[in-house]
């Protein structure tokens, strides 16, 4: 019976795509809350303001040691130059595993248009940072000596880099990023796949709206691929914006679907399911402040709990310059 319970717990963890040891900064849908810089270093300083973003994510309220994530980021241009800098601090805890990371970013933005009215810009970004991983084995239960379980708090600090580019043309954009370019050593005698955290991200989208209208619409997709485990998933997103006297109201929805499934015993045989999540988003820009809330619901039949994932994002913009580009491009203007 104990083995069966462990098996079901293991499947639930796989299907929920929660963060495991040495995952690096998790890729959720927080990038859709005006925070593309979290996943694409080339987006540092892309906007006409310096941006500060604080994000808190809590999964499965009421469950002990449920996954939680805190991120703090800042990015902005260096005066009127094409250079920009950014920084990210984060802490992520999931049961016995936890990690703390810090990144610094340099980005460079090249303008191809003859004037700044027409947006035609190619951007490059490089992030470098350290991540400290911890595995707390002090409360592990085992019947006797084990070569794998040491019964201590194991830790490892690794250095890694992210590299990517972004291209903005009028109301359209595309991003490509390679995260965790370097291979790292694992902790607790991890196998090869835990040292290869390389992840490829591709995003494309555009913003549409009639000339002079207060409404605009932004469809986008984001594809990610993990090299070590050969897992892939896609986000299909839609957002709506409405201009207001005090700023902007916006909302949307994101659907995530994995291309890989996990097998489990359903009582009558072996079944399989793929990760499926849906995330509604609601946000408001009020003068120089931004607030957003997202709720992620797991659509799988077998989950750890029916409770969803709550996320709050607070933002502040400063050192703002006049909007330069004649386009519906909220990430830039």
C-alpha angles and dihedrals in degrees: 000000000000091000091051092052091050090050094053091046090052092051091048091054092050095049095046092055092220120168118279130192114306096005094137120217104350118242107229127147095277089108087074091064092079091283110110088141089075091070104020116051090194088070092069109120094000093128129073090245136056105250131211117189129184118189130185121186125185125183127200104002113219096030120111116244092005114169116276132175134194123187132180119187138172130182137164148144125276099242111290094332125113090243125098138179135204143174137204130197121183143165123198127186128185117168110291092356126078136163138188122198142180127192135182121200138202119194133180125201122204119198117211100174121095091236136017092247092079112055113225109146138153117200134191126195137186124189125190127183153136128257124195114204123197132191115191109208096163093102098040113128118223135153098230146335114338127188091215101043114066097173094230139100104269120199138181130182117207136182121223142161138217124206132186150139137226131201123199121188116175105299096349134082144181131192133189125183138173111207126197094014094177127068116238135199116257131229127236091026092296117192125245098276092061091058093050104069095157111146130182120211127190124181131179131172149129142214121234134188142134119270109271094008121135090218129077134171131212122194117182143159132210123197123193132186128189110211099199097053097024091231122153135186140169134216118210109196139184128184135181126203130196122190114228135183091253097041130286141323118209141169142162149152135253129201120198122194128176124216092213127069139201125227124229140169112256098184097263099051145313118317133175136211138185128223111271122175134168122199126190115202131203126180145160133201109209112184103298096345131087131196127182138172128195131183121196119205122194111226096192121115092227114051136150091242138347091239115109135221118267123202133182125192125193121188141183128191124202140160087044121182127202114282105262108182128077095220143097094252111135094179090059105030 
